[in-house]
Amino acid sequence: MEEDQTKEVGTERDEDQKDERLDWAENPEQVYIGTKIIKGIPMDHRTFINKIKHLDFMENENQPGYKVTYPDGYVRWSPKKAFDDSHRLVTAGEFNLFAM
């Protein structure tokens, strides 16, 4: 009798994924996903430093970004790309679910 030489589709890939999961499980660092509801207003870095922090802007290049206010009142500036990559605008329906 001939032995069945067929291999299940995806078996090798499944084994690779199992190995990756084991690596994550053995890593002592814990993995988190964080979310915050923040307020943001478009503001370039120079304006933030001058108007919000009341300091002289000493850098050569100004860049676009956002003034960010956290629920605890902490205010910081975020570069536009970093802000856009990690935030999205709350819809009117979502806004009605919580009070800012």
BALOBA-1460 file (C-alpha; in Angstrom, 3 decimals):
// residues 100
<rec num="1" residu="m" x="0.000" y="0.000" z="0.000"/>
<rec num="2" residu="e" x="1.138" y="3.484" z="-0.784"/>
<rec num="3" residu="e" x="1.416" y="5.924" z="2.054"/>
<rec num="4" residu="d" x="-0.519" y="9.151" z="1.665"/>
<rec num="5" residu="q" x="2.124" y="11.777" z="0.849"/>
<rec num="6" residu="t" x="-0.252" y="14.740" z="0.916"/>
<rec num="7" residu="k" x="0.310" y="17.421" z="3.485"/>
<rec num="8" residu="e" x="-2.452" y="19.446" z="5.018"/>
<rec num="9" residu="v" x="-2.552" y="22.973" z="3.659"/>
<rec num="10" residu="g" x="-1.413" y="25.478" z="6.263"/>
<rec num="11" residu="t" x="0.165" y="22.955" z="8.634"/>
<rec num="12" residu="e" x="3.644" y="24.437" z="8.361"/>
<rec num="13" residu="r" x="2.332" y="27.965" z="8.864"/>
<rec num="14" residu="d" x="0.297" y="26.845" z="11.869"/>
<rec num="15" residu="e" x="3.464" y="25.426" z="13.443"/>
<rec num="16" residu="d" x="5.284" y="28.742" z="12.881"/>
<rec num="17" residu="q" x="2.435" y="30.630" z="14.558"/>
<rec num="18" residu="k" x="2.536" y="28.240" z="17.538"/>
<rec num="19" residu="d" x="6.273" y="28.891" z="17.923"/>
<rec num="20" residu="e" x="5.649" y="32.659" z="17.861"/>
<rec num="21" residu="r" x="2.931" y="32.315" z="20.516"/>
<rec num="22" residu="l" x="5.339" y="30.359" z="22.723"/>
<rec num="23" residu="d" x="7.923" y="33.137" z="22.432"/>
<rec num="24" residu="w" x="5.322" y="35.668" z="23.584"/>
<rec num="25" residu="a" x="4.235" y="33.435" z="26.456"/>
<rec num="26" residu="e" x="7.813" y="33.002" z="27.699"/>
<rec num="27" residu="n" x="8.604" y="36.726" z="27.556"/>
<rec num="28" residu="p" x="8.519" y="38.213" z="31.080"/>
<rec num="29" residu="e" x="7.168" y="41.529" z="29.755"/>
<rec num="30" residu="q" x="3.422" y="41.838" z="29.803"/>
<rec num="31" residu="v" x="1.616" y="43.107" z="26.706"/>
<rec num="32" residu="y" x="-0.916" y="45.934" z="27.015"/>
<rec num="33" residu="i" x="-3.297" y="47.810" z="24.764"/>
<rec num="34" residu="g" x="-4.077" y="51.248" z="26.144"/>
<rec num="35" residu="t" x="-6.828" y="53.682" z="25.339"/>
<rec num="36" residu="k" x="-7.525" y="57.198" z="26.553"/>
<rec num="37" residu="i" x="-10.132" y="59.748" z="25.649"/>
<rec num="38" residu="i" x="-8.289" y="63.007" z="25.146"/>
<rec num="39" residu="k" x="-8.908" y="66.468" z="23.768"/>
<rec num="40" residu="g" x="-6.742" y="67.656" z="20.891"/>
<rec num="41" residu="i" x="-6.453" y="70.854" z="18.920"/>
<rec num="42" residu="p" x="-4.202" y="71.362" z="15.886"/>
<rec num="43" residu="m" x="-1.230" y="73.475" z="16.973"/>
<rec num="44" residu="d" x="2.302" y="73.728" z="15.644"/>
<rec num="45" residu="h" x="5.218" y="73.170" z="18.000"/>
<rec num="46" residu="r" x="6.326" y="76.824" z="18.031"/>
<rec num="47" residu="t" x="2.867" y="78.057" z="19.059"/>
<rec num="48" residu="f" x="2.637" y="75.408" z="21.787"/>
<rec num="49" residu="i" x="6.031" y="76.356" z="23.259"/>
<rec num="50" residu="n" x="5.394" y="80.115" z="23.048"/>
<rec num="51" residu="k" x="1.692" y="80.365" z="23.987"/>
<rec num="52" residu="i" x="1.098" y="77.341" z="26.225"/>
<rec num="53" residu="k" x="4.470" y="76.763" z="27.912"/>
<rec num="54" residu="h" x="5.422" y="80.481" z="27.803"/>
<rec num="55" residu="l" x="8.960" y="79.659" z="26.722"/>
<rec num="56" residu="d" x="11.135" y="80.807" z="23.807"/>
<rec num="57" residu="f" x="11.107" y="78.403" z="20.857"/>
<rec num="58" residu="m" x="14.773" y="77.504" z="20.370"/>
<rec num="59" residu="e" x="14.543" y="74.889" z="17.602"/>
<rec num="60" residu="n" x="15.358" y="75.680" z="13.970"/>
<rec num="61" residu="e" x="12.379" y="73.917" z="12.414"/>
<rec num="62" residu="n" x="8.750" y="74.217" z="13.385"/>
<rec num="63" residu="q" x="6.480" y="71.235" z="12.816"/>
<rec num="64" residu="p" x="2.736" y="70.614" z="12.747"/>
<rec num="65" residu="g" x="1.102" y="68.800" z="15.613"/>
<rec num="66" residu="y" x="-1.540" y="68.915" z="18.314"/>
<rec num="67" residu="k" x="-1.957" y="70.347" z="21.765"/>
<rec num="68" residu="v" x="-3.240" y="67.347" z="23.768"/>
<rec num="69" residu="t" x="-5.167" y="67.596" z="27.046"/>
<rec num="70" residu="y" x="-5.667" y="64.461" z="29.154"/>
<rec num="71" residu="p" x="-8.610" y="63.880" z="31.518"/>
<rec num="72" residu="d" x="-6.411" y="64.678" z="34.541"/>
<rec num="73" residu="g" x="-5.573" y="68.106" z="33.056"/>
<rec num="74" residu="y" x="-2.055" y="67.216" z="31.880"/>
<rec num="75" residu="v" x="-1.203" y="69.142" z="28.682"/>
<rec num="76" residu="r" x="1.442" y="68.169" z="26.168"/>
<rec num="77" residu="w" x="2.275" y="68.593" z="22.504"/>
<rec num="78" residu="s" x="2.292" y="65.701" z="20.013"/>
<rec num="79" residu="p" x="3.740" y="65.657" z="16.485"/>
<rec num="80" residu="k" x="1.018" y="65.386" z="13.827"/>
<rec num="81" residu="k" x="2.089" y="61.971" z="12.499"/>
<rec num="82" residu="a" x="2.275" y="60.396" z="15.961"/>
<rec num="83" residu="f" x="-1.109" y="61.881" z="16.867"/>
<rec num="84" residu="d" x="-2.775" y="60.855" z="13.592"/>
<rec num="85" residu="d" x="-1.360" y="57.313" z="13.824"/>
<rec num="86" residu="s" x="-2.789" y="56.712" z="17.288"/>
<rec num="87" residu="h" x="-6.001" y="58.762" z="17.507"/>
<rec num="88" residu="r" x="-9.255" y="59.178" z="15.642"/>
<rec num="89" residu="l" x="-11.985" y="61.770" z="16.016"/>
<rec num="90" residu="v" x="-14.888" y="60.738" z="18.255"/>
<rec num="91" residu="t" x="-18.243" y="60.586" z="16.456"/>
<rec num="92" residu="a" x="-21.245" y="62.555" z="17.746"/>
<rec num="93" residu="g" x="-22.873" y="59.302" z="18.868"/>
<rec num="94" residu="e" x="-19.767" y="58.262" z="20.801"/>
<rec num="95" residu="f" x="-19.450" y="61.708" z="22.361"/>
<rec num="96" residu="n" x="-22.943" y="61.390" z="23.801"/>
<rec num="97" residu="l" x="-21.860" y="58.229" z="25.662"/>
<rec num="98" residu="f" x="-19.513" y="60.100" z="27.976"/>
<rec num="99" residu="a" x="-18.983" y="63.567" z="29.407"/>
<rec num="100" residu="m" x="-15.705" y="65.403" z="28.934"/>
